[in-house]
């Protein structure tokens, strides 16, 4: 009886923690999505794919995203709960150096996890779990989390595993998850605002065009935060660096620079 009561208490604690983290995640999702939608409407000339419009898919993407974000939050919350209970590696004390250091280390590790998980999802045996995400050929901010459960488990499984292999302060990982959420939605925004020399060779950083090309071309640009793994493995879209240069020039001159894929709808 004591074990049953103890187990129920743990379950309630976890459920409350999950509910809080999921609620905050949804607030971030909708706030970021609405903000990007507002900005995009003000700058139509920055649309990357002028002949495609994914806005008719928004309701489906939001519905799918709410389920996928619940899965992601289950993973993140489970790892955090385990750390709170002392079941993981003992984390470094959160201070001025440990949080930035572990944030940077985890960011790099997650990019590797995401790249290879993403490559796995593009193999024939797994692509059916990833195909719904690619139904948005012209992504919108709401597309970022529009994924199946299996897709989310593979790409976000890191947020459960990392607590057990890295002495990461919770603050550092939650900061990374926040950055991942917002940057991912910007990466799916469909409009280019961050093209600069630092988002193309020889720099490892990327801009929105990087992932937009993945949606329109499928075979390239699998990375999440950086282009490092794509450049090492030869999977950078051959158009990417020139496309960034074009956007840089257009931004400087006030002209329009776009990727014309020759299609009018993404289905």
C-alpha positions in Angstrom: 0.0 0.0 0.0 2.8 2.4 0.9 4.5 1.7 -2.5 1.2 2.4 -4.3 0.7 5.7 -2.5 4.3 6.7 -3.2 3.9 5.8 -6.9 0.7 7.8 -7.2 2.4 10.8 -5.5 5.2 10.6 -8.0 2.7 10.4 -10.9 0.9 13.4 -9.7 4.1 15.4 -9.3 5.1 14.5 -12.8 1.7 15.3 -14.2 1.7 18.7 -12.7 5.3 19.4 -13.9 4.3 18.2 -17.4 1.2 20.4 -17.4 3.2 23.5 -16.5 5.9 22.9 -19.1 3.4 22.1 -21.8 1.4 25.2 -21.0 4.5 27.4 -21.2 5.6 25.7 -24.5 2.2 26.4 -26.1 2.4 30.1 -25.0 5.9 30.3 -26.6 4.6 28.5 -29.8 1.6 30.7 -30.3 3.3 34.0 -29.3 6.2 33.3 -31.7 3.9 32.1 -34.5 1.7 35.2 -34.2 4.7 37.5 -34.1 6.3 36.0 -37.2 2.9 36.0 -39.0 2.6 39.7 -38.3 6.1 40.5 -39.4 5.7 38.4 -42.6 2.6 40.3 -43.6 4.6 43.6 -43.3 7.4 42.4 -45.6 5.8 40.3 -48.4 8.9 40.9 -50.6 11.0 38.7 -48.3 9.0 35.6 -49.1 11.5 32.8 -50.2 9.1 30.9 -52.4 6.9 33.4 -54.2 5.0 30.7 -56.2 4.0 28.7 -53.2 1.8 29.6 -50.3 1.5 27.2 -47.3 -1.0 29.3 -45.4 -4.0 27.1 -46.3 -2.3 24.3 -44.2 -2.1 26.4 -41.0 -5.0 24.8 -39.1 -3.7 21.3 -39.8 -0.2 22.3 -38.8 -1.4 23.8 -35.5 -3.4 20.7 -34.7 -0.5 18.4 -35.5 1.9 20.7 -33.6 -0.1 20.6 -30.4 0.2 16.8 -30.3 3.9 16.8 -31.2 4.7 19.4 -28.6 3.0 17.3 -26.0 5.3 14.4 -26.9 8.3 16.7 -26.8 7.3 18.0 -23.4 6.8 14.5 -22.1 10.4 13.7 -23.0 11.8 16.9 -21.6 9.7 16.7 -18.4 10.7 13.0 -17.8 14.4 13.9 -18.0 14.0 17.0 -15.8 11.9 15.0 -13.3 14.5 12.3 -13.1 17.2 14.9 -12.4 15.0 16.4 -9.6 14.8 13.0 -8.1 18.5 12.3 -8.3 18.2 9.6 -10.9 20.5 11.2 -13.4 24.1 12.4 -13.5 24.6 15.1 -10.8 24.4 18.4 -12.6 26.9 21.1 -12.4 25.9 23.9 -10.1 24.2 26.6 -12.1 26.4 29.7 -12.2 27.9 32.3 -14.6 30.2 29.8 -16.4 28.4 26.4 -16.1 25.2 27.5 -17.8 26.7 29.1 -20.9 29.3 26.3 -21.2 26.7 23.5 -20.9 24.3 25.4 -23.2 27.0 25.6 -25.9 28.1 21.9 -25.5 24.5 20.7 -25.6 23.7 22.9 -28.6 26.5 21.3 -30.5 25.5 17.8 -29.4 21.9 18.3 -30.2 22.8 19.5 -33.7 24.6 16.2 -34.3 21.7 14.2 -32.8 19.2 16.1 -35.0 21.3 15.8 -38.2 21.6 12.0 -38.0 18.1 11.5 -36.7 16.8 13.7 -39.6 18.9 11.6 -42.1 17.4 8.5 -40.6 13.9 9.8 -41.1 14.6 10.3 -44.8 15.5 6.7 -45.3 12.7 4.7 -47.1 11.9 2.6 -44.0 11.3 5.7 -41.8 10.2 8.4 -44.3 6.5 7.6 -43.8 6.9 9.0 -40.2 8.4 12.2 -41.6 6.3 12.7 -44.7 3.5 14.6 -43.0 6.1 17.3 -42.0 7.1 17.6 -45.6 3.5 18.1 -46.8 4.4 21.8 -46.2 6.6 22.4 -49.3 6.4 26.1 -48.4 6.7 26.1 -44.6 5.1 28.6 -42.3 6.1 29.4 -38.7 3.4 26.9 -37.7 5.1 24.1 -39.6 8.0 23.7 -37.3 6.4 21.2 -34.9 3.9 19.7 -37.4 5.2 16.1 -37.0 4.2 12.6 -36.2 4.8 11.0 -32.8 7.6 8.8 -34.2 9.2 11.8 -35.9 9.1 13.7 -32.6 10.5 10.8 -30.6 13.5 10.5 -32.9 14.3 14.2 -33.3 13.5 15.2 -29.7 14.5 12.1 -27.9 17.7 14.0 -27.0 15.7 16.0 -24.5 15.2 12.8 -22.5 18.6 11.2 -22.9 20.9 14.2 -22.3 20.1 14.4 -18.6 21.6 11.0 -18.1 24.9 11.6 -20.1 25.7 15.2 -19.5 25.9 17.0 -16.1 23.8 19.8 -17.4 22.1 22.3 -15.2 18.4 22.4 -15.9 18.6 26.1 -16.7 21.0 25.5 -19.5 18.8 22.8 -21.2 15.6 24.8 -20.8 17.4 27.8 -22.4 18.5 25.6 -25.2 14.9 24.2 -25.7 13.6 27.8 -25.8 16.2 28.7 -28.4 15.4 25.6 -30.3 11.7 26.4 -30.4 12.0 30.0 -31.5 14.8 29.5 -34.0 13.0 26.5 -35.4 9.9 28.5 -36.0 12.0 31.3 -37.6 13.7 28.6 -39.8 10.2 27.6 -41.0 8.9 31.1 -41.4 9.1 31.1 -45.2 10.5 34.6 -45.2 14.2 35.6 -45.1 15.4 38.2 -42.5 18.8 36.9 -41.4 20.8 36.4 -44.6 24.4 37.6 -43.9 28.0 36.5 -44.7 28.0 34.6 -41.4 25.2 32.3 -42.5 27.2 30.9 -45.5 30.6 29.4 -46.1 33.0 29.4 -44.3 30.8 30.2 -41.3 28.8 27.4 -39.7 25.7 29.5 -39.0 22.5 29.3 -41.1 19.5 31.5 -42.0 15.9 30.7 -42.8 16.7 29.8 -46.5 18.7 26.8 -45.2 15.7 24.9 -44.0 13.4 26.3 -46.6 15.5 24.7 -49.2 15.2 21.4 -47.4 11.4 21.6 -47.7 11.4 22.5 -51.3 14.2 20.1 -52.3 14.1 17.2 -49.7 17.6 15.9 -50.3 19.7 18.6 -48.6 20.2 20.7 -45.5 19.4 18.3 -42.6 21.1 20.3 -39.8 19.2 22.3 -37.2 21.4 25.0 -35.8 24.5 24.8 -38.0 25.6 23.7 -41.4 28.7 21.8 -40.0 27.4 18.2 -40.5 25.9 19.0 -43.9 29.2 20.5 -45.1 31.2 17.5 -43.8 28.8 15.0 -45.3 28.2 16.8 -48.6 24.5 17.4 -48.0 24.4 21.2 -48.3 22.1 22.3 -51.1 24.3 23.5 -53.9 22.1 26.6 -54.2 22.3 27.7 -50.6 25.4 29.9 -50.4 24.6 31.7 -53.6 21.0 32.2 -52.5 22.2 33.8 -49.2 24.4 36.2 -51.2 21.4 37.1 -53.3 19.3 37.9 -50.3 22.2 39.9 -48.8 22.3 42.0 -51.9 18.5 42.4 -52.1 18.4 43.5 -48.4 21.0 46.1 -49.0 19.4 47.5 -52.1 15.7 47.1 -51.0 14.9 44.8 -53.9 13.2 41.4 -53.8 15.1 38.1 -53.8 13.2 34.9 -53.9 13.5 31.2 -54.8 11.2 30.4 -57.7 10.3 26.7 -57.5 7.8 26.9 -60.3 4.8 25.7 -58.3 1.8 27.6 -57.0 0.6 25.3 -54.2 2.1 22.9 -51.7 -1.0 20.8 -51.5 
